[in-house]
Amino acid sequence: MRKITMFTIAAALLATAAAAHAGSLGRPCTAAPQTQWLPIEALQARIEAQGYKVQKAKLKNACGELYTIDKTGSRVELFVDPTSGQIVGQL
């Protein structure tokens, strides 16, 4: 019984780590120079036009990171290409 519990905990931890890595992409959202990026306000406006309520927005690792509330009221962290405002991942 103890082995099953330990296995379940280990599997849950691995799944969480994999989801976090996939959500943060582990790589930049764009290779374009920063001079081609949209202002953070423009990224926020594009995401809000899709029905999200942006609580916090920042640029990090060549990605726009926007902490939002979706249409159902759930918290969603979005990763956005700073050159186009296109969502490239979420967590």
Contacts in CASP RR format, 6 or more apart in sequence:
PFRMAT RR
TARGET T0000
AUTHOR 0000-0000-0000
METHOD contacts of the structure
MODEL  1
MRKITMFTIAAALLATAAAAHAGSLGRPCTAAPQTQWLPIEALQARIEAQ
GYKVQKAKLKNACGELYTIDKTGSRVELFVDPTSGQIVGQL
19 91 0 8 1.000
20 91 0 8 1.000
23 77 0 8 1.000
23 79 0 8 1.000
23 89 0 8 1.000
23 90 0 8 1.000
23 91 0 8 1.000
24 79 0 8 1.000
24 91 0 8 1.000
25 63 0 8 1.000
25 79 0 8 1.000
25 88 0 8 1.000
25 89 0 8 1.000
26 61 0 8 1.000
28 61 0 8 1.000
28 62 0 8 1.000
28 63 0 8 1.000
29 61 0 8 1.000
29 62 0 8 1.000
29 63 0 8 1.000
29 64 0 8 1.000
29 79 0 8 1.000
29 80 0 8 1.000
29 81 0 8 1.000
29 82 0 8 1.000
29 88 0 8 1.000
30 37 0 8 1.000
30 62 0 8 1.000
30 63 0 8 1.000
30 81 0 8 1.000
30 82 0 8 1.000
30 83 0 8 1.000
31 62 0 8 1.000
32 82 0 8 1.000
32 83 0 8 1.000
36 83 0 8 1.000
37 59 0 8 1.000
37 82 0 8 1.000
37 83 0 8 1.000
38 46 0 8 1.000
38 82 0 8 1.000
38 83 0 8 1.000
38 84 0 8 1.000
38 85 0 8 1.000
40 57 0 8 1.000
40 58 0 8 1.000
40 59 0 8 1.000
40 64 0 8 1.000
42 85 0 8 1.000
43 57 0 8 1.000
43 64 0 8 1.000
43 66 0 8 1.000
43 80 0 8 1.000
43 82 0 8 1.000
43 85 0 8 1.000
44 54 0 8 1.000
44 57 0 8 1.000
44 66 0 8 1.000
46 80 0 8 1.000
46 85 0 8 1.000
47 54 0 8 1.000
47 66 0 8 1.000
47 68 0 8 1.000
47 78 0 8 1.000
47 80 0 8 1.000
47 85 0 8 1.000
47 87 0 8 1.000
48 54 0 8 1.000
50 87 0 8 1.000
51 70 0 8 1.000
51 71 0 8 1.000
52 66 0 8 1.000
52 68 0 8 1.000
52 69 0 8 1.000
52 70 0 8 1.000
52 71 0 8 1.000
52 76 0 8 1.000
52 78 0 8 1.000
53 68 0 8 1.000
53 69 0 8 1.000
54 66 0 8 1.000
54 67 0 8 1.000
54 68 0 8 1.000
55 67 0 8 1.000
55 68 0 8 1.000
55 69 0 8 1.000
56 66 0 8 1.000
56 67 0 8 1.000
57 64 0 8 1.000
57 65 0 8 1.000
57 66 0 8 1.000
57 67 0 8 1.000
58 64 0 8 1.000
58 65 0 8 1.000
59 65 0 8 1.000
59 82 0 8 1.000
62 82 0 8 1.000
63 79 0 8 1.000
63 80 0 8 1.000
63 81 0 8 1.000
63 82 0 8 1.000
63 88 0 8 1.000
64 78 0 8 1.000
64 79 0 8 1.000
64 80 0 8 1.000
64 81 0 8 1.000
64 82 0 8 1.000
65 77 0 8 1.000
65 78 0 8 1.000
65 79 0 8 1.000
65 80 0 8 1.000
66 77 0 8 1.000
66 78 0 8 1.000
66 80 0 8 1.000
67 75 0 8 1.000
67 77 0 8 1.000
67 78 0 8 1.000
68 75 0 8 1.000
68 76 0 8 1.000
68 77 0 8 1.000
68 78 0 8 1.000
69 75 0 8 1.000
69 76 0 8 1.000
70 76 0 8 1.000
76 90 0 8 1.000
76 91 0 8 1.000
77 90 0 8 1.000
77 91 0 8 1.000
78 87 0 8 1.000
78 89 0 8 1.000
78 90 0 8 1.000
79 87 0 8 1.000
79 88 0 8 1.000
79 89 0 8 1.000
79 90 0 8 1.000
79 91 0 8 1.000
80 86 0 8 1.000
80 87 0 8 1.000
80 88 0 8 1.000
81 88 0 8 1.000
END
